[in-house]
């Protein structure tokens, strides 16, 4: 299977991309290279390969969420742009 210049032009039009004729030719070549590579991959025996979401296992490194009292609470509240009692006042972002 290969991509034609007309197909690239149609997809660019549908995506509202203004491509020059040189860019259309470049994308046609690049997309055909990608399809050739995918065809090569389809020749590999993958019947016994388990589906995965990524090639290597990824683990988030996080620290424990420990609650500690602020050392300089009054100083922090004093430099806040707006405060209400012992709290920072922020603009409302959600509607009731």
C-alpha positions in Angstrom: 0.0 0.0 0.0 1.3 3.4 -0.8 0.1 7.0 -0.3 -0.4 9.1 -3.4 0.1 12.9 -3.7 -3.6 13.3 -4.2 -4.3 11.6 -0.9 -1.8 13.8 0.9 -3.4 16.8 -0.7 -6.9 15.7 0.4 -5.9 15.0 4.0 -4.1 18.4 4.2 -7.3 20.0 2.9 -9.5 18.2 5.5 -7.0 19.2 8.2 -7.0 22.7 7.0 -3.3 22.7 6.4 -1.8 25.0 3.8 1.0 22.9 2.3 3.2 24.0 -0.5 3.6 21.5 -3.4 7.1 20.8 -2.1 5.7 20.0 1.4 3.1 17.7 -0.2 5.8 15.8 -2.1 7.9 15.6 1.1 5.0 14.3 3.2 4.1 11.8 0.5 7.7 10.4 0.5 7.8 10.3 4.3 4.4 8.6 4.7 5.3 6.0 2.2 8.5 5.3 4.1 6.5 4.9 7.3 4.1 2.5 5.6 7.0 0.4 4.2 8.3 0.1 7.8 4.9 -0.9 9.1 4.7 -3.6 6.4 8.1 -4.9 7.5 6.9 -5.1 11.1 3.8 -7.0 10.0 6.1 -9.8 8.8 7.3 -10.5 12.3 5.8 -13.4 14.3 3.9 -11.7 17.1 1.4 -14.4 18.0 3.1 -15.2 21.4 3.9 -11.6 22.3 1.8 -10.1 25.1 0.2 -6.7 24.4 1.9 -3.8 26.2 1.5 -0.1 26.5 5.2 0.7 26.6 8.4 -1.1 25.9 9.9 -0.6 29.4 8.2 -0.4 32.8 7.8 3.1 34.0 7.4 3.9 37.7 6.7 7.3 39.3 9.1 8.3 41.9 7.1 10.2 44.6 7.7 11.3 48.1 5.3 10.7 50.9 2.8 13.4 51.4 3.6 14.5 55.0 1.6 17.3 56.6 3.9 19.7 58.5 3.1 23.0 60.2 4.5 26.0 58.4 7.5 27.5 60.2 6.7 31.1 59.3 3.0 31.0 58.8 2.4 34.6 59.9 5.1 35.9 57.4 3.5 33.9 54.6 0.0 35.2 55.3 1.3 38.8 55.6 2.7 38.7 52.0 -0.4 37.2 50.4 -2.1 39.4 47.9 -5.5 38.7 49.5 -6.3 36.8 52.7 -9.3 35.9 54.7 -8.6 35.1 58.3 -6.0 32.4 58.4 -6.4 31.5 54.7 -5.3 32.7 51.3 -8.1 34.1 49.2 -8.0 33.1 45.5 -10.4 33.9 42.6 -13.3 31.6 42.2 -12.9 29.3 39.3 -15.9 27.0 39.7 -19.5 28.0 39.6 -21.9 27.0 42.4 
